[in-house]
Amino acid sequence: MRNKRLQNKVSESKLTLPIVSLYAIGIWGLYGLAQEGWWIQFGSFFLSAFLMLVLNNTNALIRIYSRMVSSSFLVLSCTACFLFPFLSEAICQFFFIAVYLILFLTYQDKASAGLTYYGFLCIGLASLCYVHILCYIPFLWLLMLTKLQTLSWRTFLSSLMGAITPYWFAACWLLYKTDFTPLVEHFNPITNIYRPFEFSLLNISQIATISFLFIIAVIGTIHYWQTSYQDKFRIRQLYEIFIWMDSLSFLFFCLQPQHANMLIRLIIINTAPLVAHFIALTQKRITNIIFYLITFVALTLTAYNLWISSSIF
């Protein structure tokens, strides 16, 4: 029997996730966690990684024992370490993962009004931090119809109620205060549309990170299209959701690059399972070389972003 390549040993090892977690803690420390007191952001980061672990375990996203989904999420998130200080985007990312975790449980169940409500409640809560998340709702409905096969009048109305619920409570409070200005100001940014492809708004770190994520997303997508027949039909549908949501996020990035920081976080969520599937389930010489290259670029990009944006260096 041929010896396993390094990528397979790494992806199947029980030590991978603990080691990567220690690596992520180290990156946070080097970035200035203790000095700046970013403990809430740090907690949200690891809660998001935990939800990615639960998402993988609940849905068996990889057909062998592997913790590569959550490990990939941690490594990719560290490449974008310049996002560590931003609390609203961190909370938004956490809730967006929760949306997947809940909605995936509704697969082929058109009577799952309760779970659908809670899934879109998470969207509503995320939008309190970043209102543009609401733009994803029509596309989630389309994916519920075509991939999850759960869209019905009951689930549609439940999704509306879930997304509106946070604003209903906010409106009640503002009614008590007799001042609806905060609500109006919250929705104003949705109307602020800049010119598409205005990449001059971005810095080098953002451009380098989004380029890296795009390349590995393409690699993961091509690999999945070539090997998807080996997975169960349900898993294929879930990965197609990741692919479509990833593509949509890249499209949003091109059309409105001023939202790069939030979109990078959403792209990481959708790209992590794709690159994890590629690393865990390929074993050719060329894929092992690609694994080395991905690892090298991820570490180099992390070091670069640390160097130019850390509060310590």
C-alpha positions as CSV (number, residue, x, y, z in Angstrom):
1,M,0.0,0.0,0.0
2,R,1.3,3.5,-0.9
3,N,2.3,5.6,2.0
4,K,0.0,8.5,2.7
5,R,1.2,11.9,1.6
6,L,1.7,14.7,4.1
7,Q,-1.5,16.4,3.2
8,N,-3.4,13.2,4.1
9,K,-1.5,12.7,7.3
10,V,-2.3,16.3,8.3
11,S,-6.0,16.2,7.3
12,E,-6.6,12.9,9.2
13,S,-4.6,13.6,12.3
14,K,-6.4,14.2,15.6
15,L,-3.6,16.7,16.5
16,T,-4.3,19.0,13.5
17,L,-7.1,21.0,15.0
18,P,-5.4,21.5,18.5
19,I,-2.2,22.6,16.8
20,V,-4.0,25.0,14.4
21,S,-5.9,26.4,17.4
22,L,-2.7,27.1,19.2
23,Y,-1.4,28.7,16.0
24,A,-4.4,30.9,15.8
25,I,-4.1,31.9,19.5
26,G,-0.5,32.8,18.8
27,I,-1.5,35.0,15.8
28,W,-4.0,36.8,17.9
29,G,-1.3,37.3,20.6
30,L,1.1,38.7,18.1
31,Y,-1.5,41.0,16.6
32,G,-2.1,42.6,20.0
33,L,-4.9,40.7,21.7
34,A,-3.8,41.5,25.3
35,Q,-2.5,45.0,24.6
36,E,-5.7,46.1,22.8
37,G,-8.2,44.1,24.9
38,W,-10.0,42.5,21.9
39,W,-11.4,39.7,24.1
40,I,-14.9,39.8,22.7
41,Q,-13.6,39.6,19.2
42,F,-11.4,36.8,20.2
43,G,-14.3,34.9,21.8
44,S,-16.4,35.4,18.7
45,F,-13.6,34.1,16.5
46,F,-13.3,30.8,18.4
47,L,-17.1,30.4,18.7
48,S,-17.3,30.8,14.9
49,A,-14.6,28.1,14.6
50,F,-16.5,25.9,17.0
51,L,-19.7,26.3,14.9
52,M,-17.7,25.3,11.8
53,L,-16.6,22.2,13.6
54,V,-20.3,21.4,14.5
55,L,-21.3,22.2,11.0
56,N,-18.8,19.6,9.7
57,N,-19.7,17.0,12.3
58,T,-23.5,17.4,11.9
59,N,-23.5,17.1,8.2
60,A,-20.4,14.8,7.6
61,L,-19.1,17.3,5.0
62,I,-16.0,15.2,4.6
63,R,-16.5,11.5,4.1
64,I,-13.5,10.5,6.2
65,Y,-12.5,11.5,9.8
66,S,-11.0,14.9,9.4
67,R,-11.1,18.3,11.2
68,M,-9.9,20.2,8.1
69,V,-13.1,22.3,7.8
70,S,-12.6,24.0,11.1
71,S,-8.8,24.0,10.7
72,S,-9.0,25.6,7.3
73,F,-11.4,28.2,8.7
74,L,-8.9,29.1,11.4
75,V,-5.9,29.3,9.0
76,L,-7.8,31.3,6.4
77,S,-9.1,33.7,9.1
78,C,-5.6,34.3,10.3
79,T,-4.5,35.3,6.9
80,A,-7.0,38.1,7.3
81,C,-5.7,39.1,10.7
82,F,-6.3,42.8,9.9
83,L,-10.0,42.0,10.5
84,F,-9.4,41.0,14.1
85,P,-10.3,44.3,15.7
86,F,-13.7,44.7,14.0
87,L,-16.4,43.5,16.4
88,S,-19.5,44.0,14.3
89,E,-18.1,41.9,11.4
90,A,-17.0,39.2,13.8
91,I,-20.5,38.9,15.3
92,C,-22.0,38.9,11.8
93,Q,-19.7,36.1,10.8
94,F,-20.8,34.0,13.8
95,F,-24.5,34.4,13.0
96,F,-23.9,33.6,9.3
97,I,-22.4,30.3,10.2
98,A,-25.3,29.7,12.5
99,V,-27.6,30.3,9.5
100,Y,-26.0,27.4,7.7
101,L,-26.0,25.1,10.7
102,I,-29.7,25.6,11.3
103,L,-30.9,25.7,7.6
104,F,-29.0,22.5,6.7
105,L,-31.1,20.7,9.3
106,T,-34.2,21.5,7.3
107,Y,-33.1,19.6,4.2
108,Q,-36.1,18.3,2.2
109,D,-38.5,19.2,5.0
110,K,-41.0,21.8,3.8
111,A,-42.8,21.7,7.1
112,S,-39.7,22.9,9.0
113,A,-41.1,26.4,9.8
114,G,-39.6,26.5,13.2
115,L,-36.0,25.9,12.2
116,T,-36.4,28.2,9.2
117,Y,-37.6,30.9,11.5
118,Y,-34.5,30.5,13.7
119,G,-32.2,30.4,10.7
120,F,-33.5,33.7,9.4
121,L,-33.6,35.1,12.9
122,C,-29.8,34.7,12.8
123,I,-29.8,36.6,9.5
124,G,-31.8,39.4,11.1
125,L,-29.4,39.5,14.1
126,A,-26.4,39.6,11.8
127,S,-28.0,42.5,9.8
128,L,-28.2,44.5,13.0
129,C,-24.4,44.5,12.9
130,Y,-24.1,44.8,9.2
131,V,-27.3,45.7,7.3
132,H,-26.0,44.6,3.9
133,I,-26.4,41.0,5.0
134,L,-30.1,41.4,4.2
135,C,-29.0,41.4,0.5
136,Y,-28.4,37.6,0.8
137,I,-31.9,36.8,1.8
138,P,-33.4,36.4,-1.8
139,F,-30.5,34.1,-2.7
140,L,-31.0,32.0,0.4
141,W,-34.7,31.6,-0.7
142,L,-33.5,30.5,-4.1
143,L,-31.1,27.9,-2.5
144,M,-33.9,26.7,-0.2
145,L,-36.0,26.1,-3.3
146,T,-33.4,24.4,-5.5
147,K,-30.8,22.8,-3.1
148,L,-32.4,22.3,0.3
149,Q,-35.8,21.8,-1.2
150,T,-37.5,23.3,1.8
151,L,-39.2,26.4,0.4
152,S,-43.0,26.5,0.9
153,W,-45.4,29.1,1.9
154,R,-45.0,28.1,5.5
155,T,-41.2,28.3,5.5
156,F,-41.2,31.5,3.3
157,L,-43.4,33.3,5.9
158,S,-41.3,31.9,8.7
159,S,-38.2,33.2,7.1
160,L,-39.8,36.7,6.8
161,M,-40.9,36.7,10.4
162,G,-37.4,35.5,11.5
163,A,-35.6,38.2,9.6
164,I,-38.0,40.9,10.8
165,T,-38.1,39.9,14.5
166,P,-35.0,41.8,15.6
167,Y,-36.3,44.9,14.0
168,W,-39.7,44.4,15.5
169,F,-38.2,44.5,19.0
170,A,-36.0,47.5,18.0
171,A,-39.0,49.3,16.7
172,C,-40.9,48.8,19.9
173,W,-38.0,50.2,21.9
174,L,-37.7,53.2,19.5
175,L,-41.5,53.7,19.7
176,Y,-41.1,53.9,23.5
177,K,-38.2,56.4,23.0
178,T,-40.3,58.2,20.3
179,D,-37.2,58.5,18.1
180,F,-37.0,56.4,14.9
181,T,-33.8,58.1,13.7
182,P,-31.5,55.2,14.6
183,L,-33.6,52.8,12.5
184,V,-33.5,55.1,9.5
185,E,-29.8,55.6,9.9
186,H,-29.3,51.9,10.1
187,F,-30.8,51.3,6.7
188,N,-29.3,54.3,5.0
189,P,-26.0,52.5,4.1
190,I,-27.9,50.1,1.9
191,T,-28.6,53.0,-0.5
192,N,-25.0,54.1,-0.6
193,I,-23.9,52.5,-3.8
194,Y,-20.4,53.2,-5.1
195,R,-19.1,52.6,-8.6
196,P,-18.5,48.9,-9.4
197,F,-14.9,47.6,-9.6
198,E,-13.6,50.6,-7.6
199,F,-10.6,48.6,-6.3
200,S,-8.7,51.8,-5.5
201,L,-10.6,51.8,-2.2
202,L,-8.7,48.7,-1.1
203,N,-5.3,48.4,0.5
204,I,-2.6,45.8,-0.4
205,S,-3.6,43.5,2.5
206,Q,-7.2,43.3,1.3
207,I,-6.2,42.8,-2.3
208,A,-3.7,40.1,-1.5
209,T,-6.1,38.3,0.8
210,I,-9.0,38.3,-1.5
211,S,-6.8,37.1,-4.4
212,F,-5.5,34.2,-2.3
213,L,-9.1,33.3,-1.3
214,F,-10.3,33.5,-4.9
215,I,-7.5,31.1,-6.1
216,I,-8.1,28.5,-3.5
217,A,-11.9,28.8,-3.9
218,V,-11.4,28.0,-7.6
219,I,-9.1,25.1,-6.8
220,G,-11.6,23.7,-4.3
221,T,-14.6,24.2,-6.7
222,I,-13.0,22.5,-9.6
223,H,-11.9,19.6,-7.4
224,Y,-15.4,19.3,-6.1
225,W,-17.0,19.3,-9.5
226,Q,-14.7,16.5,-10.6
227,T,-15.2,14.3,-7.6
228,S,-18.7,15.2,-6.3
229,Y,-20.1,11.9,-7.6
230,Q,-18.4,10.1,-4.7
231,D,-20.4,12.0,-2.1
232,K,-24.0,11.4,-1.2
233,F,-26.6,13.5,-2.9
234,R,-27.4,15.6,0.2
235,I,-23.7,16.5,0.7
236,R,-23.5,17.5,-3.0
237,Q,-26.4,19.9,-2.5
238,L,-24.7,21.4,0.6
239,Y,-21.4,21.9,-1.2
240,E,-23.2,23.5,-4.1
241,I,-24.7,26.0,-1.6
242,F,-21.1,26.8,-0.5
243,I,-20.1,27.3,-4.1
244,W,-23.0,29.5,-5.1
245,M,-22.7,31.6,-1.9
246,D,-19.0,31.9,-2.5
247,S,-19.5,33.0,-6.1
248,L,-22.2,35.5,-5.0
249,S,-19.8,37.0,-2.4
250,F,-17.0,37.4,-4.9
251,L,-19.5,39.1,-7.2
252,F,-20.6,41.4,-4.5
253,F,-17.0,42.2,-3.8
254,C,-16.4,43.2,-7.4
255,L,-19.6,45.3,-7.5
256,Q,-19.1,47.0,-4.1
257,P,-15.5,46.6,-3.0
258,Q,-16.0,49.1,-0.1
259,H,-17.6,46.1,1.8
260,A,-14.4,44.0,1.4
261,N,-13.9,43.4,5.1
262,M,-17.3,41.9,5.6
263,L,-17.2,40.0,2.4
264,I,-13.8,38.5,3.1
265,R,-15.3,37.0,6.3
266,L,-18.2,35.5,4.4
267,I,-15.9,34.2,1.7
268,I,-13.8,32.4,4.3
269,I,-16.9,30.6,5.6
270,N,-17.7,29.3,2.2
271,T,-14.2,28.6,1.0
272,A,-13.0,26.7,4.1
273,P,-15.2,23.5,3.3
274,L,-14.1,23.6,-0.3
275,V,-10.3,23.7,0.4
276,A,-10.8,21.2,3.3
277,H,-12.5,18.8,0.9
278,F,-9.6,19.2,-1.6
279,I,-6.9,18.7,1.0
280,A,-8.5,15.7,2.8
281,L,-9.7,13.8,-0.2
282,T,-6.9,14.1,-2.8
283,Q,-3.6,12.1,-2.7
284,K,-1.8,12.7,-5.9
285,R,1.7,14.2,-6.2
286,I,0.4,17.4,-7.8
287,T,-2.2,17.9,-5.1
288,N,0.4,17.4,-2.5
289,I,2.5,20.1,-4.1
290,I,-0.6,22.4,-4.2
291,F,-1.1,21.7,-0.5
292,Y,2.5,22.8,0.2
293,L,1.9,26.0,-1.9
294,I,-1.4,26.8,-0.2
295,T,0.2,26.4,3.2
296,F,3.3,28.5,2.3
297,V,1.2,31.3,0.9
298,A,-1.2,31.3,3.8
299,L,1.7,31.5,6.3
300,T,3.5,34.2,4.2
301,L,0.3,36.2,3.8
302,T,-0.4,36.0,7.5
303,A,3.1,37.1,8.4
304,Y,2.9,40.0,6.0
305,N,-0.5,41.2,7.3
306,L,0.8,40.8,10.8
307,W,3.9,42.9,10.0
308,I,2.1,45.9,8.5
309,S,-1.0,46.0,10.8
310,S,-0.1,44.5,14.2
311,S,-0.2,46.9,17.1
312,I,3.0,45.2,18.4
313,F,5.3,45.3,15.4
